[in-house]
Amino acid sequence: MPIMVVELKWNKSAEGAIRQIKERNYPQVFEGYGSDILLIGINYDEKTKRHECVIEKL
């Protein structure tokens, strides 16, 4: 099972959520666990009522 690092945004962008995960080095905590790490950025746009999701394998 992969490890999932999830960042949620509101009225921003899913790409920005992924960028924040990388800039703040959140996955470092899981190094050495011997499992794949998935970075997941999710954004909710209040005006359009739509969700956007980006998934990236580290």
All heavy atoms as TSV, in Angstrom:
chain	resi	resn	atom	element	x	y	z
A	1	MET	N	N	0.841	-1.182	0.000
A	1	MET	CA	C	0.000	0.000	0.000
A	1	MET	C	C	0.888	1.249	0.000
A	1	MET	O	O	1.819	1.336	0.783
A	1	MET	CB	C	-0.879	0.014	1.245
A	1	MET	CG	C	-1.891	-1.110	1.347
A	1	MET	SD	S	-3.233	-0.961	0.184
A	1	MET	CE	C	-4.085	0.441	0.821
A	2	PRO	N	N	0.563	2.197	-0.861
A	2	PRO	CA	C	1.356	3.429	-0.871
A	2	PRO	C	C	0.985	4.345	0.290
A	2	PRO	O	O	-0.113	4.273	0.847
A	2	PRO	CB	C	0.976	4.074	-2.205
A	2	PRO	CG	C	-0.384	3.568	-2.491
A	2	PRO	CD	C	-0.422	2.169	-1.916
A	3	ILE	N	N	1.900	5.213	0.624
A	3	ILE	CA	C	1.653	6.266	1.611
A	3	ILE	C	C	1.071	7.453	0.857
A	3	ILE	O	O	1.572	7.818	-0.204
A	3	ILE	CB	C	2.965	6.661	2.310
A	3	ILE	CG1	C	3.504	5.476	3.109
A	3	ILE	CG2	C	2.769	7.882	3.188
A	3	ILE	CD1	C	4.916	5.653	3.591
A	4	MET	N	N	0.026	8.068	1.400
A	4	MET	CA	C	-0.596	9.216	0.742
A	4	MET	C	C	-0.400	10.464	1.594
A	4	MET	O	O	-0.722	10.468	2.782
A	4	MET	CB	C	-2.086	8.981	0.533
A	4	MET	CG	C	-2.387	7.831	-0.395
A	4	MET	SD	S	-4.131	7.655	-0.801
A	4	MET	CE	C	-4.866	7.401	0.798
A	5	VAL	N	N	0.157	11.501	0.969
A	5	VAL	CA	C	0.285	12.806	1.613
A	5	VAL	C	C	-0.717	13.714	0.914
A	5	VAL	O	O	-0.616	13.956	-0.282
A	5	VAL	CB	C	1.717	13.365	1.481
A	5	VAL	CG1	C	1.818	14.725	2.149
A	5	VAL	CG2	C	2.731	12.398	2.068
A	6	VAL	N	N	-1.704	14.206	1.662
A	6	VAL	CA	C	-2.818	14.956	1.075
A	6	VAL	C	C	-2.800	16.396	1.580
A	6	VAL	O	O	-2.668	16.644	2.787
A	6	VAL	CB	C	-4.166	14.305	1.440
A	6	VAL	CG1	C	-5.320	15.077	0.822
A	6	VAL	CG2	C	-4.196	12.845	1.008
A	7	GLU	N	N	-2.921	17.336	0.648
A	7	GLU	CA	C	-3.051	18.759	0.987
A	7	GLU	C	C	-4.351	19.256	0.368
A	7	GLU	O	O	-4.594	19.066	-0.821
A	7	GLU	CB	C	-1.857	19.546	0.445
A	7	GLU	CG	C	-1.910	21.033	0.728
A	7	GLU	CD	C	-1.774	21.381	2.209
A	7	GLU	OE1	O	-1.128	20.620	2.957
A	7	GLU	OE2	O	-2.322	22.404	2.627
A	8	LEU	N	N	-5.188	19.871	1.192
A	8	LEU	CA	C	-6.473	20.391	0.733
A	8	LEU	C	C	-6.400	21.912	0.612
A	8	LEU	O	O	-5.841	22.577	1.489
A	8	LEU	CB	C	-7.578	20.019	1.721
A	8	LEU	CG	C	-7.734	18.534	2.037
A	8	LEU	CD1	C	-8.752	18.344	3.149
A	8	LEU	CD2	C	-8.126	17.757	0.802
A	9	LYS	N	N	-6.968	22.432	-0.462
A	9	LYS	CA	C	-7.016	23.881	-0.678
A	9	LYS	C	C	-8.452	24.294	-0.931
A	9	LYS	O	O	-9.290	23.505	-1.340
A	9	LYS	CB	C	-6.157	24.288	-1.884
A	9	LYS	CG	C	-4.671	24.050	-1.690
A	9	LYS	CD	C	-4.122	25.003	-0.690
A	9	LYS	CE	C	-2.631	24.843	-0.525
A	9	LYS	NZ	N	-2.126	25.596	0.600
A	10	TRP	N	N	-8.709	25.572	-0.726
A	10	TRP	CA	C	-10.015	26.148	-0.955
A	10	TRP	C	C	-9.826	27.410	-1.773
A	10	TRP	O	O	-9.097	28.324	-1.350
A	10	TRP	CB	C	-10.656	26.458	0.386
A	10	TRP	CG	C	-12.039	27.029	0.345
A	10	TRP	CD1	C	-13.075	26.604	-0.419
A	10	TRP	CD2	C	-12.533	28.118	1.113
A	10	TRP	NE1	N	-14.191	27.354	-0.183
A	10	TRP	CE2	C	-13.878	28.306	0.770
A	10	TRP	CE3	C	-11.978	28.958	2.058
A	10	TRP	CZ2	C	-14.669	29.298	1.332
A	10	TRP	CZ3	C	-12.771	29.933	2.615
A	10	TRP	CH2	C	-14.097	30.089	2.250
A	11	ASN	N	N	-10.402	27.458	-2.976
A	11	ASN	CA	C	-10.284	28.586	-3.897
A	11	ASN	C	C	-8.837	28.881	-4.282
A	11	ASN	O	O	-8.449	30.033	-4.430
A	11	ASN	CB	C	-10.937	29.846	-3.313
A	11	ASN	CG	C	-12.422	29.685	-3.148
A	11	ASN	OD1	O	-13.076	29.013	-3.930
A	11	ASN	ND2	N	-12.960	30.292	-2.105
A	12	LYS	N	N	-8.032	27.853	-4.407
A	12	LYS	CA	C	-6.628	27.988	-4.837
A	12	LYS	C	C	-6.439	27.086	-6.044
A	12	LYS	O	O	-7.176	27.201	-7.002
A	12	LYS	CB	C	-5.675	27.603	-3.702
A	12	LYS	CG	C	-5.861	28.358	-2.427
A	12	LYS	CD	C	-5.107	29.645	-2.426
A	12	LYS	CE	C	-5.333	30.329	-1.076
A	12	LYS	NZ	N	-4.525	31.416	-0.812
A	13	SER	N	N	-5.467	26.165	-5.988
A	13	SER	CA	C	-5.274	25.201	-7.072
A	13	SER	C	C	-4.699	23.904	-6.520
A	13	SER	O	O	-3.974	23.908	-5.521
A	13	SER	CB	C	-4.349	25.761	-8.154
A	13	SER	OG	O	-3.011	25.767	-7.711
A	14	ALA	N	N	-5.028	22.814	-7.184
A	14	ALA	CA	C	-4.495	21.519	-6.781
A	14	ALA	C	C	-2.986	21.466	-7.018
A	14	ALA	O	O	-2.250	20.863	-6.241
A	14	ALA	CB	C	-5.205	20.402	-7.535
A	15	GLU	N	N	-2.526	22.123	-8.080
A	15	GLU	CA	C	-1.088	22.179	-8.356
A	15	GLU	C	C	-0.358	22.927	-7.238
A	15	GLU	O	O	0.749	22.566	-6.846
A	15	GLU	CB	C	-0.810	22.853	-9.702
A	15	GLU	CG	C	-1.270	22.057	-10.892
A	15	GLU	CD	C	-2.745	22.285	-11.233
A	15	GLU	OE1	O	-3.404	23.156	-10.612
A	15	GLU	OE2	O	-3.258	21.567	-12.099
A	16	GLY	N	N	-0.991	23.974	-6.725
A	16	GLY	CA	C	-0.408	24.721	-5.608
A	16	GLY	C	C	-0.316	23.869	-4.352
A	16	GLY	O	O	0.627	23.998	-3.569
A	17	ALA	N	N	-1.269	22.984	-4.168
A	17	ALA	CA	C	-1.237	22.070	-3.023
A	17	ALA	C	C	-0.049	21.111	-3.136
A	17	ALA	O	O	0.663	20.880	-2.161
A	17	ALA	CB	C	-2.544	21.301	-2.932
A	18	ILE	N	N	0.170	20.582	-4.341
A	18	ILE	CA	C	1.325	19.694	-4.573
A	18	ILE	C	C	2.624	20.461	-4.340
A	18	ILE	O	O	3.558	19.958	-3.702
A	18	ILE	CB	C	1.289	19.112	-6.006
A	18	ILE	CG1	C	0.072	18.203	-6.202
A	18	ILE	CG2	C	2.600	18.387	-6.337
A	18	ILE	CD1	C	0.139	16.879	-5.485
A	19	ARG	N	N	2.679	21.689	-4.835
A	19	ARG	CA	C	3.876	22.531	-4.661
A	19	ARG	C	C	4.160	22.746	-3.172
A	19	ARG	O	O	5.300	22.664	-2.724
A	19	ARG	CB	C	3.673	23.853	-5.391
A	19	ARG	CG	C	4.890	24.712	-5.469
A	19	ARG	CD	C	4.751	25.921	-6.394
A	19	ARG	NE	N	3.461	26.603	-6.322
A	19	ARG	CZ	C	2.503	26.511	-7.237
A	19	ARG	NH1	N	2.665	25.761	-8.313
A	19	ARG	NH2	N	1.365	27.164	-7.106
A	20	GLN	N	N	3.120	22.987	-2.372
A	20	GLN	CA	C	3.303	23.182	-0.932
A	20	GLN	C	C	3.845	21.917	-0.275
A	20	GLN	O	O	4.740	21.995	0.575
A	20	GLN	CB	C	1.993	23.586	-0.273
A	20	GLN	CG	C	2.129	23.762	1.226
A	20	GLN	CD	C	0.854	24.235	1.890
A	20	GLN	OE1	O	0.057	24.931	1.277
A	20	GLN	NE2	N	0.661	23.854	3.133
A	21	ILE	N	N	3.333	20.766	-0.651
A	21	ILE	CA	C	3.832	19.507	-0.098
A	21	ILE	C	C	5.328	19.375	-0.353
A	21	ILE	O	O	6.094	18.993	0.538
A	21	ILE	CB	C	3.069	18.303	-0.711
A	21	ILE	CG1	C	1.613	18.286	-0.246
A	21	ILE	CG2	C	3.760	16.990	-0.353
A	21	ILE	CD1	C	0.733	17.282	-0.985
A	22	LYS	N	N	5.749	19.695	-1.581
A	22	LYS	CA	C	7.164	19.573	-1.936
A	22	LYS	C	C	8.027	20.624	-1.242
A	22	LYS	O	O	9.100	20.314	-0.723
A	22	LYS	CB	C	7.330	19.683	-3.446
A	22	LYS	CG	C	6.782	18.498	-4.200
A	22	LYS	CD	C	6.920	18.700	-5.685
A	22	LYS	CE	C	6.441	17.502	-6.475
A	22	LYS	NZ	N	6.546	17.742	-7.927
A	23	GLU	N	N	7.563	21.882	-1.235
A	23	GLU	CA	C	8.343	22.970	-0.631
A	23	GLU	C	C	8.551	22.767	0.865
A	23	GLU	O	O	9.614	23.066	1.391
A	23	GLU	CB	C	7.654	24.314	-0.868
A	23	GLU	CG	C	7.756	24.810	-2.289
A	23	GLU	CD	C	6.917	26.052	-2.555
A	23	GLU	OE1	O	6.181	26.507	-1.639
A	23	GLU	OE2	O	6.982	26.559	-3.693
A	24	ARG	N	N	7.544	22.259	1.535
A	24	ARG	CA	C	7.642	22.053	2.988
A	24	ARG	C	C	8.166	20.667	3.342
A	24	ARG	O	O	8.270	20.322	4.520
A	24	ARG	CB	C	6.290	22.304	3.640
A	24	ARG	CG	C	5.878	23.760	3.456
A	24	ARG	CD	C	4.669	24.106	4.213
A	24	ARG	NE	N	4.287	25.485	3.962
A	24	ARG	CZ	C	3.231	26.068	4.492
A	24	ARG	NH1	N	2.463	25.399	5.326
A	24	ARG	NH2	N	2.946	27.308	4.200
A	25	ASN	N	N	8.472	19.882	2.303
A	25	ASN	CA	C	9.105	18.575	2.455
A	25	ASN	C	C	8.326	17.631	3.379
A	25	ASN	O	O	8.910	16.904	4.184
A	25	ASN	CB	C	10.556	18.734	2.919
A	25	ASN	CG	C	11.406	17.579	2.473
A	25	ASN	OD1	O	11.016	16.803	1.604
A	25	ASN	ND2	N	12.570	17.455	3.058
A	26	TYR	N	N	7.012	17.647	3.264
A	26	TYR	CA	C	6.176	16.778	4.091
A	26	TYR	C	C	6.516	15.290	3.950
A	26	TYR	O	O	6.490	14.556	4.948
A	26	TYR	CB	C	4.696	16.975	3.765
A	26	TYR	CG	C	4.125	18.344	4.089
A	26	TYR	CD1	C	3.020	18.824	3.414
A	26	TYR	CD2	C	4.682	19.161	5.073
A	26	TYR	CE1	C	2.476	20.068	3.700
A	26	TYR	CE2	C	4.152	20.405	5.360
A	26	TYR	CZ	C	3.041	20.849	4.678
A	26	TYR	OH	O	2.509	22.070	4.963
A	27	PRO	N	N	6.852	14.792	2.750
A	27	PRO	CA	C	7.113	13.345	2.613
A	27	PRO	C	C	8.366	12.862	3.346
A	27	PRO	O	O	8.535	11.667	3.544
A	27	PRO	CB	C	7.277	13.153	1.107
A	27	PRO	CG	C	6.601	14.319	0.485
A	27	PRO	CD	C	6.788	15.444	1.446
A	28	GLN	N	N	9.238	13.766	3.758
A	28	GLN	CA	C	10.480	13.371	4.428
A	28	GLN	C	C	10.202	12.503	5.653
A	28	GLN	O	O	10.967	11.597	5.968
A	28	GLN	CB	C	11.269	14.616	4.838
A	28	GLN	CG	C	12.564	14.299	5.543
A	28	GLN	CD	C	13.288	15.561	5.979
A	28	GLN	OE1	O	12.738	16.650	5.945
A	28	GLN	NE2	N	14.525	15.411	6.390
A	29	VAL	N	N	9.105	12.725	6.324
A	29	VAL	CA	C	8.739	11.964	7.521
A	29	VAL	C	C	8.626	10.470	7.208
A	29	VAL	O	O	8.891	9.627	8.056
A	29	VAL	CB	C	7.393	12.481	8.083
A	29	VAL	CG1	C	6.902	11.625	9.228
A	29	VAL	CG2	C	7.517	13.926	8.487
A	30	PHE	N	N	8.255	10.149	5.961
A	30	PHE	CA	C	7.981	8.761	5.600
A	30	PHE	C	C	9.144	8.067	4.896
A	30	PHE	O	O	9.008	6.913	4.493
A	30	PHE	CB	C	6.731	8.701	4.711
A	30	PHE	CG	C	5.524	9.301	5.367
A	30	PHE	CD1	C	5.044	10.533	4.963
A	30	PHE	CD2	C	4.901	8.640	6.412
A	30	PHE	CE1	C	3.938	11.096	5.577
A	30	PHE	CE2	C	3.797	9.194	7.034
A	30	PHE	CZ	C	3.312	10.430	6.616
A	31	GLU	N	N	10.275	8.741	4.749
A	31	GLU	CA	C	11.427	8.105	4.103
A	31	GLU	C	C	11.865	6.898	4.933
A	31	GLU	O	O	11.868	6.933	6.151
A	31	GLU	CB	C	12.575	9.103	3.962
A	31	GLU	CG	C	12.307	10.152	2.914
A	31	GLU	CD	C	13.441	11.161	2.790
A	31	GLU	OE1	O	14.444	11.055	3.516
A	31	GLU	OE2	O	13.289	12.067	1.947
A	32	GLY	N	N	12.200	5.831	4.255
A	32	GLY	CA	C	12.631	4.637	4.948
A	32	GLY	C	C	11.507	3.661	5.266
A	32	GLY	O	O	11.759	2.602	5.831
A	33	TYR	N	N	10.294	4.005	4.928
A	33	TYR	CA	C	9.167	3.092	5.173
A	33	TYR	C	C	9.092	2.006	4.113
A	33	TYR	O	O	8.349	1.055	4.260
A	33	TYR	CB	C	7.846	3.867	5.208
A	33	TYR	CG	C	7.534	4.475	6.556
A	33	TYR	CD1	C	8.317	5.492	7.072
A	33	TYR	CD2	C	6.461	4.042	7.309
A	33	TYR	CE1	C	8.043	6.062	8.297
A	33	TYR	CE2	C	6.165	4.597	8.544
A	33	TYR	CZ	C	6.972	5.617	9.039
A	33	TYR	OH	O	6.697	6.175	10.249
A	34	GLY	N	N	9.830	2.166	3.002
A	34	GLY	CA	C	9.861	1.140	1.975
A	34	GLY	C	C	8.600	1.043	1.155
A	34	GLY	O	O	8.293	-0.012	0.619
A	35	SER	N	N	7.880	2.127	1.053
A	35	SER	CA	C	6.639	2.131	0.287
A	35	SER	C	C	6.624	3.336	-0.643
A	35	SER	O	O	7.299	4.335	-0.391
A	35	SER	CB	C	5.454	2.205	1.251
A	35	SER	OG	O	4.243	2.068	0.551
A	36	ASP	N	N	5.868	3.227	-1.734
A	36	ASP	CA	C	5.712	4.372	-2.622
A	36	ASP	C	C	4.967	5.480	-1.882
A	36	ASP	O	O	4.168	5.218	-0.988
A	36	ASP	CB	C	4.895	4.000	-3.866
A	36	ASP	CG	C	5.651	3.057	-4.793
A	36	ASP	OD1	O	6.892	3.107	-4.811
A	36	ASP	OD2	O	4.986	2.275	-5.482
A	37	ILE	N	N	5.254	6.728	-2.277
A	37	ILE	CA	C	4.581	7.876	-1.681
A	37	ILE	C	C	3.801	8.590	-2.780
A	37	ILE	O	O	4.356	8.937	-3.824
A	37	ILE	CB	C	5.588	8.841	-1.021
A	37	ILE	CG1	C	6.342	8.126	0.101
A	37	ILE	CG2	C	4.876	10.086	-0.501
A	37	ILE	CD1	C	7.438	8.959	0.746
A	38	LEU	N	N	2.512	8.802	-2.527
A	38	LEU	CA	C	1.660	9.544	-3.448
A	38	LEU	C	C	1.392	10.920	-2.862
A	38	LEU	O	O	1.008	11.050	-1.697
A	38	LEU	CB	C	0.326	8.825	-3.660
A	38	LEU	CG	C	0.379	7.443	-4.287
A	38	LEU	CD1	C	-1.023	6.855	-4.367
A	38	LEU	CD2	C	1.006	7.493	-5.660
A	39	LEU	N	N	1.624	11.957	-3.670
A	39	LEU	CA	C	1.302	13.320	-3.282
A	39	LEU	C	C	-0.055	13.643	-3.898
A	39	LEU	O	O	-0.254	13.483	-5.100
A	39	LEU	CB	C	2.353	14.298	-3.798
A	39	LEU	CG	C	3.811	13.951	-3.476
A	39	LEU	CD1	C	4.725	15.029	-4.026
A	39	LEU	CD2	C	4.020	13.769	-1.992
A	40	ILE	N	N	-0.982	14.096	-3.077
A	40	ILE	CA	C	-2.342	14.348	-3.550
A	40	ILE	C	C	-2.734	15.775	-3.184
A	40	ILE	O	O	-2.735	16.146	-2.009
A	40	ILE	CB	C	-3.333	13.352	-2.930
A	40	ILE	CG1	C	-2.896	11.931	-3.278
A	40	ILE	CG2	C	-4.753	13.635	-3.405
A	40	ILE	CD1	C	-3.619	10.857	-2.536
A	41	GLY	N	N	-3.025	16.563	-4.206
A	41	GLY	CA	C	-3.483	17.935	-4.006
A	41	GLY	C	C	-4.935	18.038	-4.436
A	41	GLY	O	O	-5.285	17.644	-5.543
A	42	ILE	N	N	-5.772	18.567	-3.554
A	42	ILE	CA	C	-7.192	18.700	-3.848
A	42	ILE	C	C	-7.614	20.146	-3.592
A	42	ILE	O	O	-7.270	20.725	-2.559
A	42	ILE	CB	C	-8.046	17.760	-2.973
A	42	ILE	CG1	C	-7.640	16.308	-3.219
A	42	ILE	CG2	C	-9.537	17.963	-3.258
A	42	ILE	CD1	C	-8.290	15.318	-2.278
A	43	ASN	N	N	-8.340	20.712	-4.544
A	43	ASN	CA	C	-8.844	22.064	-4.397
A	43	ASN	C	C	-10.359	22.067	-4.591
A	43	ASN	O	O	-10.891	21.355	-5.440
A	43	ASN	CB	C	-8.211	23.004	-5.428
A	43	ASN	CG	C	-8.765	24.410	-5.313
A	43	ASN	OD1	O	-8.654	25.035	-4.277
A	43	ASN	ND2	N	-9.382	24.896	-6.371
A	44	TYR	N	N	-11.038	22.890	-3.800
A	44	TYR	CA	C	-12.478	23.101	-3.955
A	44	TYR	C	C	-12.696	24.555	-4.344
A	44	TYR	O	O	-12.246	25.469	-3.650
A	44	TYR	CB	C	-13.216	22.791	-2.657
A	44	TYR	CG	C	-14.685	23.144	-2.724
A	44	TYR	CD1	C	-15.557	22.371	-3.480
A	44	TYR	CD2	C	-15.191	24.246	-2.054
A	44	TYR	CE1	C	-16.910	22.683	-3.559
A	44	TYR	CE2	C	-16.531	24.575	-2.123
A	44	TYR	CZ	C	-17.383	23.786	-2.883
A	44	TYR	OH	O	-18.705	24.112	-2.961
A	45	ASP	N	N	-13.367	24.775	-5.465
A	45	ASP	CA	C	-13.672	26.123	-5.925
A	45	ASP	C	C	-15.094	26.466	-5.487
A	45	ASP	O	O	-16.061	25.857	-5.936
A	45	ASP	CB	C	-13.546	26.211	-7.443
A	45	ASP	CG	C	-13.674	27.628	-7.942
A	45	ASP	OD1	O	-14.691	28.285	-7.626
A	45	ASP	OD2	O	-12.766	28.089	-8.656
A	46	GLU	N	N	-15.195	27.444	-4.627
A	46	GLU	CA	C	-16.478	27.818	-4.035
A	46	GLU	C	C	-17.453	28.385	-5.080
A	46	GLU	O	O	-18.657	28.162	-4.988
A	46	GLU	CB	C	-16.182	28.826	-2.928
A	46	GLU	CG	C	-17.249	29.763	-2.552
A	46	GLU	CD	C	-16.802	30.677	-1.425
A	46	GLU	OE1	O	-15.786	31.383	-1.560
A	46	GLU	OE2	O	-17.494	30.663	-0.413
A	47	LYS	N	N	-16.944	29.096	-6.085
A	47	LYS	CA	C	-17.826	29.699	-7.086
A	47	LYS	C	C	-18.429	28.661	-8.034
A	47	LYS	O	O	-19.615	28.690	-8.332
A	47	LYS	CB	C	-17.076	30.761	-7.888
A	47	LYS	CG	C	-16.736	31.985	-7.081
A	47	LYS	CD	C	-16.001	33.002	-7.913
A	47	LYS	CE	C	-15.609	34.191	-7.046
A	47	LYS	NZ	N	-14.842	35.171	-7.788
A	48	THR	N	N	-17.576	27.755	-8.524
A	48	THR	CA	C	-18.046	26.757	-9.494
A	48	THR	C	C	-18.565	25.492	-8.822
A	48	THR	O	O	-19.160	24.653	-9.482
A	48	THR	CB	C	-16.918	26.366	-10.459
A	48	THR	OG1	O	-15.871	25.720	-9.709
A	48	THR	CG2	C	-16.371	27.558	-11.209
A	49	LYS	N	N	-18.302	25.355	-7.519
A	49	LYS	CA	C	-18.699	24.156	-6.758
A	49	LYS	C	C	-18.046	22.889	-7.306
A	49	LYS	O	O	-18.604	21.806	-7.268
A	49	LYS	CB	C	-20.227	23.970	-6.752
A	49	LYS	CG	C	-21.000	25.178	-6.325
A	49	LYS	CD	C	-20.865	25.429	-4.862
A	49	LYS	CE	C	-21.834	26.536	-4.434
A	49	LYS	NZ	N	-21.291	27.479	-3.540
A	50	ARG	N	N	-16.830	23.050	-7.830
A	50	ARG	CA	C	-16.120	21.906	-8.418
A	50	ARG	C	C	-14.859	21.600	-7.610
A	50	ARG	O	O	-14.237	22.481	-7.047
A	50	ARG	CB	C	-15.738	22.208	-9.863
A	50	ARG	CG	C	-16.969	22.356	-10.761
A	50	ARG	CD	C	-16.583	22.587	-12.191
A	50	ARG	NE	N	-15.727	21.538	-12.705
A	50	ARG	CZ	C	-16.143	20.513	-13.435
A	50	ARG	NH1	N	-17.410	20.412	-13.758
A	50	ARG	NH2	N	-15.291	19.614	-13.861
A	51	HIS	N	N	-14.514	20.314	-7.603
A	51	HIS	CA	C	-13.272	19.852	-6.998
A	51	HIS	C	C	-12.270	19.574	-8.103
A	51	HIS	O	O	-12.639	19.152	-9.192
A	51	HIS	CB	C	-13.504	18.557	-6.201
A	51	HIS	CG	C	-14.292	18.761	-4.960
A	51	HIS	ND1	N	-15.664	18.775	-4.968
A	51	HIS	CD2	C	-13.900	18.964	-3.693
A	51	HIS	CE1	C	-16.087	18.974	-3.722
A	51	HIS	NE2	N	-15.036	19.091	-2.931
A	52	GLU	N	N	-11.007	19.772	-7.798
A	52	GLU	CA	C	-9.914	19.486	-8.719
A	52	GLU	C	C	-8.903	18.662	-7.923
A	52	GLU	O	O	-8.635	18.955	-6.757
A	52	GLU	CB	C	-9.294	20.809	-9.171
A	52	GLU	CG	C	-8.011	20.705	-9.923
A	52	GLU	CD	C	-7.345	22.060	-10.093
A	52	GLU	OE1	O	-7.612	22.988	-9.323
A	52	GLU	OE2	O	-6.516	22.151	-10.999
A	53	CYS	N	N	-8.370	17.629	-8.547
A	53	CYS	CA	C	-7.435	16.740	-7.853
A	53	CYS	C	C	-6.236	16.449	-8.738
A	53	CYS	O	O	-6.385	16.193	-9.937
A	53	CYS	CB	C	-8.139	15.448	-7.470
A	53	CYS	SG	S	-7.066	14.283	-6.620
A	54	VAL	N	N	-5.039	16.503	-8.145
A	54	VAL	CA	C	-3.806	16.131	-8.834
A	54	VAL	C	C	-3.115	15.073	-7.970
A	54	VAL	O	O	-2.987	15.254	-6.759
A	54	VAL	CB	C	-2.875	17.339	-9.041
A	54	VAL	CG1	C	-1.548	16.919	-9.627
A	54	VAL	CG2	C	-3.532	18.385	-9.914
A	55	ILE	N	N	-2.715	13.979	-8.601
A	55	ILE	CA	C	-2.011	12.911	-7.895
A	55	ILE	C	C	-0.660	12.719	-8.568
A	55	ILE	O	O	-0.577	12.602	-9.790
A	55	ILE	CB	C	-2.799	11.600	-7.911
A	55	ILE	CG1	C	-4.162	11.802	-7.256
A	55	ILE	CG2	C	-2.017	10.484	-7.225
A	55	ILE	CD1	C	-5.098	10.624	-7.370
A	56	GLU	N	N	0.384	12.689	-7.762
A	56	GLU	CA	C	1.744	12.550	-8.285
A	56	GLU	C	C	2.480	11.490	-7.464
A	56	GLU	O	O	2.424	11.510	-6.240
A	56	GLU	CB	C	2.443	13.906	-8.166
A	56	GLU	CG	C	3.764	13.994	-8.855
A	56	GLU	CD	C	4.300	15.402	-8.779
A	56	GLU	OE1	O	3.593	16.346	-9.198
A	56	GLU	OE2	O	5.453	15.554	-8.316
A	57	LYS	N	N	3.145	10.601	-8.146
A	57	LYS	CA	C	3.932	9.573	-7.450
A	57	LYS	C	C	5.332	10.121	-7.224
A	57	LYS	O	O	5.970	10.622	-8.127
A	57	LYS	CB	C	3.984	8.297	-8.305
A	57	LYS	CG	C	4.660	7.147	-7.614
A	57	LYS	CD	C	4.565	5.902	-8.481
A	57	LYS	CE	C	5.294	4.749	-7.858
A	57	LYS	NZ	N	5.205	3.562	-8.701
A	58	LEU	N	N	5.798	10.008	-5.998
A	58	LEU	CA	C	7.119	10.522	-5.646
A	58	LEU	C	C	8.164	9.456	-5.856
A	58	LEU	O	O	7.959	8.305	-5.583
A	58	LEU	CB	C	7.106	10.986	-4.196
A	58	LEU	CG	C	8.300	11.798	-3.720
A	58	LEU	CD1	C	8.426	13.086	-4.510
A	58	LEU	CD2	C	8.157	12.105	-2.259
